[in-house]
Amino acid sequence: MIKFNKYRSSKSLPPVSTASLPDIVFILLFFFMTVTVMKNQNLLVENTLPTATETEKLDKKDRVIIIYVGKPTADGNLTLGDEPRIQMDNKFITVDEVGDYALQALSSIPQHLRSVATVSIKADVGVKMGIIEDLKSELRMVNLLKINYTTYEGAVVDNI
Amino acid sequence: MKNHRLPQEVNAGSMADIAFLLLIFFLVTTSIENDAGINRSMPPEVNDAIVDIKERNLFEVSINDADLIMAEGDIINPKNLREKVIAFIDNGGLPMQEEGYCNYCKGDRMADSSENPDKAIISIKAQRNSGYPVYVAVQNEVIAAYNDLRNRESLRLFNTHYETIYSDYYNEEISEDQKGQLKERLEIIRALYPQKILEPETVNN
């Protein structure tokens, strides 16, 4: 203790300057500001995706149509019950409407990318295959044949 | 009087706090989007093609309401699915003299399994009450089986992994020449093990 006091009173060491701290924090801040993607879709359904290992990246956002499937969440609407529902463009749609909405989404994709448009199916782990099959046959009907079962990265045994 | 002598310096100490607040806000609101998944392409709606498939060339995987997976008539552990699919595709059952003999296959060459990888078809069937994650798992395992085999051939022929060729091909920074070469290689490997996955209409129950 005596030694410590001596050391402090001698004032041989100036305090570490924290003047550059704001700069460092600002750099971090700018990094996060640039990588942040503001969500333009409000999730109305539960959406815990299954896991898979053989995934391919969907990095080109301009040609992707996203369809969410899952149970309605509490803030979606409580009166909707527990049955899984399909969400596109911030609202619930029925299976029969999927084709129409998918075509509408397709028309907002630039012309030259329409032939490579991919439908990303983001379905919750609690969803049964029935609704997925219906969804797929609707998409086949409007000739959107490239689909992507969007998943998290991870071992498939977690699914079962 | 004091002010005249010593111009007041603005205290920048709180700048860090403000920046931290902003930083934490962006940290919290950032959602790293998961944009990866299993790509599949479905057959067109109008599909009148009827092809006769020999029973030995068809590998049926079914998922029931209780999410049990059945392959080739037996309930199997999902962990064994991949090796079963590999064994089936890579069987190469045709005798050596016959046309379509698979000279690169390393399977057991059984008489009751697929003739060659080109003829081998995997059928994935799910029921309406089967769980979606199980279906994804089955799809994943089947694709993994194909990828394993393609990888093996890619290593043998070009000494690179199939995934490397694939990801390089979609990398936009490569030259046209390289792209052409990669495309050629992809096509060679895909021709060796073409992905033939069949999805019959779901049975209603």
Interface residues (C-beta under 8 A of the other chain):
Chain A: T18 A19 L21 P22 V25 F26 L28 L29 F32 M33 V35 T36 V37 M38 K39 L49 P50 T51 A52 T53 E54 T55 E56 K57 L58 D59 K61 V64 T118 S120 I121 A123 D124 V125 G126 V127 K128 M129 G130 I132 E133 K136 L139 R140 M141 N143 L145 K146 I147 N148 Y149 T150 T151 Y152 E153 V156 V157 N159 I160
Chain B: A12 G13 M15 A16 A19 F20 L22 L23 F26 L27 T29 T30 S31 E33 N34 D35 A36 G37 I38 N39 R40 S41 M42 P43 P44 E45 I63 D67 P78 K79 A126 Q127 R128 N129 S130 G131 Y132 P133 V134 Y135 V136 A137 Q139 N140 E141 I143 A144 N147 E201 T202
